[in-house]
Amino acid sequence: MRDRKLTGPWAGFSFKRGRLVTPEGRELLPEDLAWLGLTAALAQEYRRLLDQEKRGLQGGVRHNAEPCPVVPMLPALKRSARA
């Protein structure tokens, strides 16, 4: 699909020169969408966990742990590639 604006729940997205364009203007190539399913699954799981936390249902026990820090993966991958 080329040079077409999407409608309905996809309003704001479009196709331009063979790329999917997000409402923010980010252009995605087909290979950029390879991880889309995994990303969506992670987002759904995160929303589910937030909902459980709001309702206090985290395994029947309310956890008040500190947030987990983001771990930069690129340095670790480079180190393992050299090893």
Residue pairs with C-beta under 8 A, 6 or more apart in sequence:
1 15
2 15
2 16
2 17
2 18
3 14
3 15
3 16
3 17
4 14
4 15
5 13
5 14
6 12
6 13
6 14
6 15
12 22
12 23
13 20
13 21
13 22
13 23
14 20
14 21
15 21
16 27
18 30
19 27
19 28
19 29
20 27
20 28
20 33
21 27
21 28
22 28
49 58
52 58
53 62
53 63
56 62
